[in-house]
Amino acid sequence: MEWGNHTVTEFILLGFTTDPTMQLVLFALFLGVYSVTWLGNTSLMVLICNDARLHTPMYFFIGNLSFLDLWYSSVYTPKILVTCISEDKSISFAGCVAQFFFSAGLAYSECYLLVAMAYDRYMAISKPLLYAQAMPRRLCVCLVLCSYTGGFVNAIILSSNTFTLHFCGGNVIDDFFCDVPPLVKLACDVTDSYQSVLYFLLTSNVITPLALILASYLFIIAAVLRIRSAQGRLKAFSTCSSHLASVTLYYGSILYIYARPSSSYNLERDKMVSTFYTVLFPMLNPMIYSLRNKDVKDALKKLCDFS
């Protein structure tokens, strides 16, 4: 495919380092993280499917979050592992487009899914006696499907606009995956209209969902304050703590990377932050939702006793 005066058929991913020893260390580290990610998310999905006590809207969303995180992590980590142990750092143009598209689609989908989970927590706390009627399975499935639809429709918009840029700065990407900041650095025709598209997508897929989550928690706080017993208030807040941790970690790193003008991108610094939400966050989510969760622990104990 021809861009400006260049014919780009592939990109070169520089990754994290060119030092052979450090590459082996990083390979072992990322392999360990990826293995834990698969083990944690798969185990959580199995527990939710097998234990009838976990067949509730909250765990339905948590199970879908685990599925999304497995897919999300798999967009990045296998290529990172190959880059660490291979002298060939290239990724084809089509491969770069595919990675970029799925990266954006899954990231946006997770933003929407976290909104659905916030709404679920609000309904559980504000209408505990009518929770099952307020969150029927059909609604839960619809919210998950809408999350994926919204995420991937917006990913099409971002991908089509990004890969019509002219990459006059070469084909070397100073990052471990195809992302907006390094590709913008290579482009020579980043127009105001493209920046407007980026800000529109940031607003519709990150800022607006975050605002909806914050609004949900304002209603949750109001509902909790109406609970008379201190123990009841504490229990209500504890059901939200895991979700709040996920929202804080995920949106914090996303906003740090993308809520800035392209002129302020620092690829070395951004690379470290990107590692958190692309590789580490999918590993942490199962821990966040299970370590302090009595229902999940009981389900795991039951499964182990049965085995």
C-alpha contacts under 8 A as a table, 3 or more apart, distances in Angstrom:
res1	aa1	res2	aa2	distance
1	M	7	T	5.67
1	M	8	V	5.72
1	M	9	T	6.32
2	E	5	N	7.26
2	E	6	H	5.87
2	E	7	T	4.34
2	E	8	V	6.17
3	W	6	H	5.24
3	W	7	T	5.92
3	W	8	V	6.78
3	W	165	L	7.65
3	W	166	H	4.86
3	W	167	F	5.91
3	W	168	C	7.05
4	G	7	T	7.96
4	G	166	H	5.63
4	G	167	F	7.12
4	G	168	C	6.33
5	N	168	C	7.22
6	H	167	F	7.67
6	H	168	C	6.73
6	H	170	G	7.89
8	V	11	F	7.48
8	V	93	F	7.11
8	V	171	N	6.93
9	T	92	S	6.21
9	T	93	F	5.28
10	E	90	S	6.46
10	E	91	I	5.59
10	E	92	S	4.11
10	E	93	F	4.56
10	E	96	C	7.94
10	E	171	N	7.01
11	F	90	S	5.55
11	F	91	I	5.31
11	F	92	S	6.20
11	F	93	F	6.46
11	F	96	C	7.44
11	F	171	N	4.79
11	F	172	V	5.77
11	F	173	I	6.65
12	I	89	K	5.46
12	I	90	S	4.32
12	I	91	I	6.19
12	I	171	N	6.16
12	I	172	V	4.63
12	I	173	I	5.72
13	L	83	T	7.76
13	L	89	K	5.43
13	L	90	S	6.03
13	L	91	I	7.08
13	L	172	V	6.32
13	L	173	I	5.02
13	L	174	D	6.28
13	L	175	D	5.98
13	L	176	F	5.73
13	L	177	F	6.73
14	L	17	T	7.24
14	L	18	T	7.75
14	L	89	K	6.71
14	L	172	V	7.12
14	L	173	I	6.19
14	L	174	D	5.19
14	L	175	D	5.83
14	L	176	F	6.49
15	G	80	I	7.30
15	G	83	T	6.98
15	G	84	C	7.74
15	G	174	D	6.73
15	G	175	D	5.12
15	G	176	F	4.17
15	G	177	F	7.75
16	F	23	Q	8.00
16	F	175	D	7.06
16	F	176	F	6.79
17	T	22	M	7.00
17	T	23	Q	6.63
18	T	22	M	7.84
18	T	23	Q	7.09
19	D	22	M	5.38
19	D	23	Q	6.13
20	P	23	Q	5.02
20	P	24	L	6.44
21	T	24	L	5.29
21	T	25	V	6.41
22	M	25	V	4.91
22	M	26	L	6.03
23	Q	26	L	5.04
23	Q	27	F	6.00
23	Q	84	C	4.98
23	Q	85	I	6.80
24	L	27	F	4.92
24	L	28	A	6.29
24	L	84	C	6.58
24	L	85	I	6.76
25	V	28	A	5.28
25	V	29	L	6.20
26	L	29	L	4.88
26	L	30	F	5.94
26	L	84	C	7.03
27	F	30	F	5.34
27	F	31	L	5.93
27	F	80	I	7.84
27	F	81	L	5.55
27	F	84	C	5.70
27	F	85	I	7.09
28	A	31	L	5.13
28	A	32	G	6.12
29	L	32	G	5.19
29	L	33	V	6.29
30	F	33	V	4.95
30	F	34	Y	5.97
30	F	77	T	7.06
30	F	80	I	7.83
30	F	81	L	6.99
31	L	34	Y	5.10
31	L	35	S	6.07
31	L	77	T	7.98
31	L	81	L	7.08
32	G	35	S	5.14
32	G	36	V	6.21
33	V	36	V	5.17
33	V	37	T	6.04
33	V	279	V	7.60
33	V	280	L	7.14
33	V	283	M	6.77
34	Y	37	T	4.93
34	Y	38	W	6.24
34	Y	73	S	7.46
34	Y	77	T	6.86
34	Y	279	V	7.64
34	Y	283	M	7.43
35	S	38	W	5.23
35	S	39	L	6.11
36	V	39	L	4.99
36	V	40	G	5.81
36	V	283	M	6.39
37	T	40	G	5.30
37	T	41	N	6.01
37	T	70	L	7.04
37	T	73	S	7.88
37	T	282	P	6.25
37	T	283	M	4.21
37	T	284	L	7.74
38	W	41	N	5.48
38	W	42	T	5.73
38	W	70	L	6.42
38	W	283	M	7.84
39	L	42	T	5.38
39	L	43	S	5.87
40	G	43	S	5.28
40	G	44	L	6.20
40	G	283	M	7.03
40	G	286	P	5.58
40	G	287	M	7.39
41	N	44	L	5.14
41	N	45	M	6.24
41	N	66	S	4.99
41	N	67	F	7.00
41	N	69	D	7.53
41	N	70	L	6.74
41	N	283	M	7.64
41	N	285	N	8.00
41	N	286	P	5.71
42	T	45	M	5.16
42	T	46	V	6.18
42	T	66	S	7.37
42	T	67	F	7.81
43	S	46	V	5.11
43	S	47	L	6.16
44	L	47	L	5.16
44	L	48	I	6.20
44	L	63	G	6.88
44	L	66	S	7.29
44	L	286	P	6.71
44	L	290	S	8.00
45	M	48	I	5.15
45	M	49	C	6.18
45	M	63	G	5.18
45	M	66	S	6.77
45	M	67	F	7.51
46	V	49	C	5.17
46	V	50	N	6.01
47	L	50	N	5.22
47	L	51	D	5.91
47	L	54	L	7.89
47	L	296	V	7.36
47	L	299	A	6.30
47	L	300	L	6.64
47	L	303	L	7.75
48	I	51	D	5.71
48	I	52	A	7.74
48	I	54	L	5.34
48	I	55	H	6.71
48	I	59	Y	6.60
48	I	60	F	7.58
48	I	63	G	6.67
49	C	52	A	7.56
49	C	54	L	7.61
49	C	55	H	7.37
51	D	54	L	5.60
51	D	55	H	7.13
51	D	299	A	6.20
52	A	55	H	5.24
53	R	56	T	7.37
53	R	295	D	7.65
54	L	59	Y	5.85
54	L	60	F	7.95
54	L	295	D	7.34
54	L	296	V	7.80
55	H	59	Y	6.50
55	H	60	F	6.72
56	T	59	Y	5.53
56	T	60	F	6.12
57	P	60	F	4.90
57	P	61	F	6.33
57	P	120	D	7.22
57	P	135	M	6.69
57	P	136	P	7.76
57	P	137	R	7.15
57	P	140	C	6.67
58	M	61	F	5.42
58	M	62	I	6.35
58	M	117	M	7.09
58	M	120	D	6.64
58	M	121	R	7.49
59	Y	62	I	4.73
59	Y	63	G	5.89
60	F	63	G	5.19
60	F	64	N	6.34
60	F	140	C	7.75
61	F	64	N	5.05
61	F	65	L	6.10
61	F	113	L	7.69
61	F	116	A	7.97
61	F	117	M	6.45
61	F	140	C	7.69
61	F	144	V	7.72
62	I	65	L	4.93
62	I	66	S	6.26
62	I	289	Y	7.74
63	G	66	S	5.10
63	G	67	F	6.34
64	N	67	F	4.99
64	N	68	L	6.12
64	N	144	V	7.73
65	L	68	L	5.04
65	L	69	D	6.07
65	L	110	E	7.37
65	L	113	L	7.41
66	S	69	D	5.04
66	S	70	L	6.25
66	S	282	P	7.71
66	S	285	N	7.51
66	S	286	P	7.03
67	F	70	L	5.26
67	F	71	W	6.47
68	L	71	W	5.20
68	L	72	Y	5.91
68	L	106	L	7.09
68	L	110	E	7.37
69	D	72	Y	4.77
69	D	73	S	5.92
69	D	282	P	4.88
69	D	283	M	7.98
70	L	73	S	5.35
70	L	74	S	6.23
70	L	282	P	6.91
71	W	74	S	5.13
71	W	75	V	6.56
71	W	106	L	7.99
72	Y	75	V	5.45
72	Y	76	Y	7.42
72	Y	102	F	7.92
72	Y	103	S	6.96
72	Y	106	L	6.13
72	Y	107	A	7.66
72	Y	278	T	7.14
72	Y	282	P	7.46
73	S	76	Y	5.69
73	S	77	T	6.02
73	S	278	T	6.22
73	S	279	V	5.65
73	S	282	P	6.34
74	S	77	T	5.58
74	S	78	P	6.30
75	V	78	P	7.28
75	V	79	K	7.77
75	V	99	Q	6.31
75	V	102	F	7.05
75	V	103	S	6.65
76	Y	79	K	5.74
76	Y	80	I	6.31
76	Y	99	Q	7.77
76	Y	176	F	7.99
76	Y	177	F	6.72
76	Y	278	T	7.09
76	Y	279	V	7.30
77	T	80	I	4.90
77	T	81	L	6.15
77	T	279	V	6.87
78	P	81	L	5.13
78	P	82	V	6.31
79	K	82	V	5.09
79	K	83	T	6.07
80	I	83	T	5.07
80	I	84	C	6.20
80	I	176	F	6.42
80	I	177	F	7.95
81	L	84	C	5.18
81	L	85	I	6.65
82	V	85	I	5.57
82	V	86	S	5.76
83	T	86	S	5.37
83	T	87	E	7.27
83	T	88	D	6.98
83	T	89	K	5.44
86	S	89	K	6.95
91	I	95	G	5.97
91	I	96	C	6.18
92	S	95	G	4.89
92	S	96	C	6.08
93	F	96	C	5.09
93	F	97	V	6.28
94	A	97	V	5.08
94	A	98	A	6.15
95	G	98	A	5.07
95	G	99	Q	6.06
96	C	99	Q	5.16
96	C	100	F	5.99
96	C	177	F	7.87
96	C	178	C	5.73
97	V	100	F	5.10
97	V	101	F	6.01
97	V	159	S	7.20
97	V	163	F	7.59
97	V	178	C	7.71
98	A	101	F	5.10
98	A	102	F	6.16
99	Q	102	F	5.38
99	Q	103	S	5.84
99	Q	177	F	7.51
99	Q	178	C	6.55
100	F	103	S	5.11
100	F	104	A	6.19
100	F	159	S	6.97
100	F	177	F	7.88
100	F	178	C	5.48
100	F	179	D	6.08
101	F	104	A	5.35
101	F	105	G	6.02
101	F	152	F	7.94
101	F	155	A	5.72
101	F	156	I	6.87
101	F	158	L	7.95
101	F	159	S	5.90
102	F	105	G	4.94
102	F	106	L	5.85
102	F	152	F	7.82
102	F	155	A	7.54
103	S	106	L	5.53
103	S	107	A	6.06
104	A	107	A	5.13
104	A	108	Y	6.05
104	A	151	G	7.47
104	A	152	F	7.51
104	A	155	A	5.25
104	A	158	L	7.83
105	G	108	Y	5.33
105	G	109	S	6.03
105	G	148	Y	7.53
105	G	151	G	4.71
105	G	152	F	4.30
105	G	153	V	7.60
105	G	154	N	7.05
105	G	155	A	4.82
105	G	156	I	7.98
106	L	109	S	4.91
106	L	110	E	6.10
106	L	148	Y	7.50
106	L	151	G	6.48
106	L	152	F	7.29
107	A	110	E	5.24
107	A	111	C	6.49
107	A	151	G	7.30
108	Y	111	C	5.06
108	Y	112	Y	6.50
108	Y	147	S	7.95
108	Y	150	G	7.50
108	Y	151	G	4.44
108	Y	152	F	7.46
108	Y	154	N	7.71
108	Y	155	A	7.70
108	Y	205	N	5.78
108	Y	206	V	7.38
109	S	112	Y	5.19
109	S	113	L	6.07
109	S	147	S	4.97
109	S	148	Y	4.95
109	S	149	T	7.68
109	S	150	G	6.75
109	S	151	G	4.27
109	S	152	F	7.25
110	E	113	L	4.90
110	E	114	L	6.10
110	E	147	S	7.35
110	E	151	G	7.90
111	C	114	L	5.38
111	C	115	V	6.67
111	C	147	S	7.98
111	C	205	N	6.71
111	C	206	V	6.40
111	C	209	P	6.44
111	C	210	L	7.82
111	C	251	Y	7.98
112	Y	115	V	5.08
112	Y	116	A	6.49
112	Y	147	S	5.00
112	Y	148	Y	7.99
112	Y	150	G	7.76
112	Y	151	G	7.48
112	Y	205	N	7.39
112	Y	209	P	6.24
113	L	116	A	5.01
113	L	117	M	6.26
113	L	143	L	7.60
113	L	144	V	6.47
113	L	147	S	5.58
114	L	117	M	4.99
114	L	118	A	6.23
114	L	213	I	7.72
114	L	243	H	7.75
114	L	247	V	7.06
115	V	118	A	5.04
115	V	119	Y	6.32
115	V	209	P	6.01
115	V	210	L	7.45
115	V	212	L	6.67
115	V	213	I	5.50
116	A	119	Y	5.11
116	A	120	D	6.19
116	A	143	L	6.38
116	A	144	V	7.67
117	M	120	D	4.93
117	M	121	R	6.27
117	M	243	H	7.57
118	A	121	R	5.13
118	A	122	Y	6.31
118	A	213	I	5.83
118	A	216	S	6.24
118	A	217	Y	7.41
118	A	243	H	7.46
119	Y	122	Y	5.05
119	Y	123	M	6.30
119	Y	213	I	7.68
119	Y	216	S	6.29
120	D	123	M	5.22
120	D	124	A	6.17
120	D	135	M	7.26
121	R	124	A	5.05
121	R	125	I	6.22
121	R	220	I	7.77
121	R	239	T	7.57
121	R	240	C	6.72
122	Y	125	I	5.33
122	Y	126	S	5.86
122	Y	216	S	6.35
122	Y	217	Y	7.30
122	Y	219	F	7.04
122	Y	220	I	5.36
123	M	126	S	5.24
123	M	127	K	5.46
123	M	128	P	7.22
123	M	131	Y	6.25
123	M	134	A	6.96
123	M	135	M	7.58
124	A	127	K	5.63
124	A	128	P	5.07
124	A	131	Y	5.43
125	I	128	P	5.58
125	I	220	I	6.83
125	I	223	A	6.80
125	I	224	V	7.18
125	I	236	A	6.42
126	S	220	I	7.00
126	S	223	A	5.49
126	S	224	V	7.73
127	K	130	L	5.34
127	K	131	Y	5.59
127	K	134	A	7.88
128	P	131	Y	5.04
129	L	132	A	7.87
130	L	133	Q	5.36
130	L	134	A	5.97
131	Y	134	A	5.01
131	Y	135	M	6.03
132	A	135	M	5.34
132	A	136	P	5.95
133	Q	136	P	5.63
135	M	139	L	6.20
135	M	140	C	6.58
136	P	139	L	5.44
136	P	140	C	6.49
137	R	140	C	5.00
137	R	141	V	6.14
138	R	141	V	5.26
138	R	142	C	6.14
139	L	142	C	4.98
139	L	143	L	6.15
140	C	143	L	5.17
140	C	144	V	6.37
141	V	144	V	5.20
141	V	145	L	6.16
142	C	145	L	5.12
142	C	146	C	6.02
143	L	146	C	5.10
143	L	147	S	6.15
144	V	147	S	5.04
144	V	148	Y	6.51
145	L	148	Y	5.27
145	L	149	T	6.08
146	C	149	T	4.93
146	C	150	G	5.88
147	S	150	G	5.36
147	S	151	G	6.05
148	Y	151	G	5.05
148	Y	152	F	6.11
149	T	152	F	5.46
149	T	153	V	5.99
150	G	153	V	5.33
150	G	154	N	6.24
151	G	154	N	5.48
151	G	155	A	6.21
151	G	205	N	7.60
152	F	155	A	4.69
152	F	156	I	6.23
153	V	156	I	5.27
153	V	157	I	6.72
154	N	157	I	5.04
154	N	158	L	6.30
154	N	201	L	7.04
154	N	205	N	7.98
155	A	158	L	5.06
155	A	159	S	5.95
156	I	159	S	5.20
156	I	160	S	5.96
157	I	160	S	5.44
157	I	161	N	6.25
158	L	161	N	5.35
158	L	162	T	6.04
158	L	197	V	7.49
158	L	198	L	7.43
158	L	201	L	7.64
159	S	162	T	5.12
159	S	163	F	6.03
160	S	163	F	5.60
160	S	164	T	6.45
161	N	164	T	5.55
161	N	165	L	7.14
161	N	194	Y	7.00
161	N	197	V	8.00
162	T	165	L	5.67
162	T	180	V	7.67
162	T	194	Y	7.89
163	F	166	H	7.95
165	L	187	A	6.12
165	L	188	C	7.64
165	L	189	D	6.30
165	L	190	V	7.02
166	H	187	A	5.40
166	H	188	C	6.01
166	H	189	D	6.11
167	F	170	G	6.34
167	F	171	N	7.32
167	F	183	L	7.79
167	F	186	L	5.25
167	F	187	A	4.22
167	F	188	C	6.19
168	C	186	L	6.32
168	C	187	A	5.77
168	C	188	C	5.62
169	G	185	K	7.46
169	G	186	L	4.37
169	G	187	A	6.11
169	G	188	C	6.87
170	G	186	L	6.32
171	N	186	L	7.21
172	V	186	L	8.00
173	I	176	F	7.86
173	I	177	F	7.94
173	I	178	C	7.38
173	I	182	P	5.79
173	I	183	L	6.93
173	I	186	L	7.79
174	D	182	P	6.22
174	D	267	L	6.80
174	D	268	E	7.93
175	D	178	C	7.34
175	D	182	P	6.75
175	D	267	L	7.10
175	D	268	E	7.92
175	D	271	K	6.23
176	F	271	K	7.61
178	C	182	P	7.34
178	C	183	L	7.07
179	D	182	P	6.09
179	D	183	L	6.28
180	V	183	L	5.31
180	V	184	V	5.93
181	P	184	V	5.20
181	P	185	K	6.32
181	P	262	S	6.81
181	P	265	Y	6.42
181	P	267	L	7.25
182	P	185	K	5.01
182	P	186	L	6.60
182	P	267	L	6.86
183	L	186	L	5.15
183	L	187	A	6.38
184	V	187	A	5.05
184	V	190	V	6.94
184	V	262	S	7.27
185	K	188	C	7.97
187	A	190	V	6.33
190	V	194	Y	6.24
190	V	195	Q	7.28
191	T	194	Y	5.26
191	T	195	Q	6.46
192	D	195	Q	4.99
192	D	196	S	6.08
193	S	196	S	4.91
193	S	197	V	6.31
194	Y	197	V	5.01
194	Y	198	L	6.36
195	Q	198	L	5.03
195	Q	199	Y	6.25
196	S	199	Y	5.11
196	S	200	F	6.01
197	V	200	F	5.01
197	V	201	L	6.14
198	L	201	L	5.22
198	L	202	L	6.06
199	Y	202	L	4.92
199	Y	203	T	6.02
199	Y	259	A	7.97
200	F	203	T	5.14
200	F	204	S	6.07
201	L	204	S	5.13
201	L	205	N	5.65
201	L	206	V	7.65
202	L	205	N	5.44
202	L	206	V	5.25
202	L	207	I	6.31
202	L	258	Y	7.39
202	L	259	A	7.22
203	T	206	V	5.66
203	T	207	I	4.62
203	T	208	T	5.75
204	S	207	I	6.35
204	S	208	T	5.38
204	S	209	P	7.30
205	N	208	T	6.35
205	N	209	P	6.26
206	V	209	P	5.46
206	V	210	L	6.01
206	V	251	Y	7.52
206	V	255	L	7.79
207	I	210	L	5.13
207	I	211	A	6.11
208	T	211	A	5.00
208	T	212	L	6.23
209	P	212	L	5.03
209	P	213	I	6.21
210	L	213	I	5.02
210	L	214	L	6.21
210	L	251	Y	7.62
211	A	214	L	5.09
211	A	215	A	6.10
212	L	215	A	4.98
212	L	216	S	6.10
213	I	216	S	5.02
213	I	217	Y	6.33
214	L	217	Y	5.10
214	L	218	L	6.33
215	A	218	L	5.09
215	A	219	F	6.51
216	S	219	F	5.21
216	S	220	I	6.12
217	Y	220	I	4.62
217	Y	221	I	5.94
218	L	221	I	5.16
218	L	222	A	6.29
219	F	222	A	5.04
219	F	223	A	6.15
220	I	223	A	5.01
220	I	224	V	6.06
221	I	224	V	5.04
221	I	225	L	6.14
222	A	225	L	5.27
222	A	226	R	6.65
223	A	226	R	5.31
223	A	227	I	7.00
224	V	227	I	5.30
224	V	233	R	5.58
224	V	236	A	6.67
224	V	237	F	7.54
225	L	228	R	7.53
225	L	233	R	7.13
227	I	230	A	7.75
227	I	232	G	6.50
227	I	233	R	5.99
228	R	232	G	7.36
228	R	233	R	7.60
229	S	232	G	5.16
229	S	233	R	6.40
230	A	233	R	5.11
230	A	234	L	6.15
231	Q	234	L	5.07
231	Q	235	K	6.14
232	G	235	K	5.12
232	G	236	A	6.15
233	R	236	A	5.09
233	R	237	F	6.22
234	L	237	F	5.20
234	L	238	S	6.11
235	K	238	S	5.05
235	K	239	T	6.50
236	A	239	T	5.47
236	A	240	C	7.09
237	F	240	C	5.34
237	F	241	S	6.43
238	S	241	S	5.13
238	S	242	S	7.76
239	T	242	S	7.09
240	C	243	H	5.40
240	C	244	L	6.11
241	S	244	L	5.11
241	S	245	A	6.21
242	S	245	A	5.14
242	S	246	S	6.39
242	S	288	I	5.67
242	S	289	Y	5.63
243	H	246	S	5.12
243	H	247	V	6.18
243	H	289	Y	7.80
244	L	247	V	5.09
244	L	248	T	6.06
245	A	248	T	5.23
245	A	249	L	6.20
245	A	288	I	7.46
246	S	249	L	5.37
246	S	250	Y	5.91
246	S	285	N	6.92
246	S	288	I	7.52
247	V	250	Y	5.32
247	V	251	Y	5.69
247	V	252	G	7.79
248	T	251	Y	5.65
248	T	252	G	5.61
249	L	252	G	5.31
249	L	253	S	6.38
249	L	277	Y	7.90
249	L	281	F	7.80
250	Y	253	S	5.59
250	Y	254	I	6.24
250	Y	277	Y	6.12
250	Y	281	F	7.24
251	Y	254	I	4.99
251	Y	255	L	5.87
252	G	255	L	5.43
252	G	256	Y	6.22
253	S	256	Y	5.11
253	S	257	I	6.43
253	S	273	V	6.33
253	S	274	S	7.30
253	S	276	F	7.38
253	S	277	Y	6.41
254	I	257	I	5.39
254	I	258	Y	6.19
254	I	259	A	7.84
254	I	274	S	7.99
254	I	277	Y	7.29
255	L	258	Y	5.35
255	L	259	A	4.97
256	Y	259	A	6.02
256	Y	260	R	7.43
257	I	260	R	7.00
257	I	270	D	6.30
257	I	273	V	7.39
257	I	274	S	7.38
258	Y	261	P	7.90
260	R	264	S	6.67
260	R	265	Y	7.55
261	P	264	S	5.80
261	P	265	Y	7.34
262	S	265	Y	5.43
265	Y	270	D	7.32
266	N	269	R	5.55
266	N	270	D	5.82
267	L	270	D	4.97
267	L	271	K	5.77
268	E	271	K	5.22
268	E	272	M	6.95
269	R	272	M	5.58
269	R	273	V	6.80
270	D	273	V	5.11
270	D	274	S	5.96
271	K	274	S	5.08
271	K	275	T	6.30
272	M	275	T	5.23
272	M	276	F	6.94
273	V	276	F	5.35
273	V	277	Y	7.13
274	S	277	Y	5.62
274	S	278	T	6.03
275	T	278	T	5.32
275	T	279	V	5.44
275	T	280	L	6.60
276	F	279	V	5.75
276	F	280	L	4.80
276	F	281	F	5.81
277	Y	280	L	6.07
277	Y	281	F	4.92
277	Y	282	P	7.45
278	T	281	F	6.42
278	T	282	P	7.13
279	V	282	P	6.11
279	V	283	M	7.07
280	L	283	M	5.24
280	L	284	L	6.30
281	F	284	L	5.02
281	F	285	N	6.19
282	P	285	N	5.54
282	P	286	P	7.69
283	M	286	P	6.63
283	M	287	M	7.57
284	L	287	M	5.28
284	L	288	I	6.14
285	N	288	I	5.00
285	N	289	Y	6.24
286	P	289	Y	5.28
286	P	290	S	5.99
287	M	290	S	5.22
287	M	291	L	5.43
288	I	291	L	6.18
288	I	292	R	7.55
289	Y	292	R	7.10
289	Y	293	N	6.54
290	S	293	N	4.85
290	S	294	K	7.80
290	S	296	V	5.80
290	S	297	K	6.98
291	L	297	K	7.64
293	N	296	V	5.53
293	N	297	K	6.35
294	K	297	K	5.05
294	K	298	D	6.05
295	D	298	D	5.15
295	D	299	A	6.15
296	V	299	A	5.00
296	V	300	L	6.13
297	K	300	L	5.08
297	K	301	K	6.13
298	D	301	K	5.03
298	D	302	K	6.06
299	A	302	K	5.06
299	A	303	L	6.14
300	L	303	L	5.08
300	L	304	C	6.14
301	K	304	C	5.11
301	K	305	D	6.10
302	K	305	D	5.15
302	K	306	F	6.08
303	L	306	F	5.08
303	L	307	S	6.17
304	C	307	S	5.06
